[in-house]
């Protein structure tokens, strides 16, 4: 019986094999994410928070975390990674595998970071899949209780009548409350009023209560107990609508300064190129969870307003916020660190 000998592999056949392999490669690359997402999730998930425990963002994450654990059937672990204005946390997620297992609690700081820091180790516009906004933290303008002003539009007259006796307090330079304070000063024409920055929210609120500064720009969650307890007095919520738990406090427009909208926010972001079915599944669960009455009530009690979006709406909002605050930062002359 004669042995059949295969023909030699010629140069043309080698080219054919190589071409076939190249044509097959994209299909293989498409299969890999598909296989990865079929069983998603099949292990614990991490929600990385760029701040220490106890803040409004951290408490929001810890409220929705157990609900997401229940919905997805896998533990959602909250991982606090504070440092460098939350850059450490954002970088860790931007460089993670795009498999849907590592999430970032993105904030307005994520959007404004390119305008505040040199040599940022990630690009917020390019390196994240934006899943959904989660909530707003409305900003409040509060005053020392005995300050004889009732609304924002009263502040210029008071400043003119009392030279050097009106200061606006906020947290450190570049912080959202600081940018909000600078925008307030600009819109009211209070260029001679001093902005005083504090290292922490408790210091700012105490300084306002005692009259060390007369006006405070702060997010609502930590200020809410001080307002309801009478230590400071709110004269405006810097939002389009009143806050449900402070129905008697007017909006900025109602307080005489239309257009003064300052809202901190957070949302969920994943590493870029995470498969869209994972993004959509997580988006749907976030919307369902944040519509639950017990979750909404708990957030409102904390001074937080639930607010979800589609991925496309979140990206459009993210881009708009970055552009808006880039202008404020430039006008304020804040130098990059």
Protein Blocks (a to p, Z undefined) as FASTA:
>chain_A
ZZdddddddfklmmmmmmmmmmmmmmmmmmmmmmmmmmpcfbdcddddfbdehiaklmmm
mmmmmmmmmmnopacdddddeeehhlmmmmmmmmmccehpaccdddfklmmmmmmbghia
bdfklmpccfbdfbdcdddddddfklccfbfklmmmmmmmmghiaccddddehiaklmmm
mmmmmmnopakbccdddfbfklmmmmmmnomambdcddfklmmmmmmnopaccfbdcbfb
dcfklmmbccfklnopghiacdddddddddehiafklmmmmmmmmmmmmmpmklmmmmmm
nopacddddfklmmmmmmmmmmmmmmmmmmnopacZZ
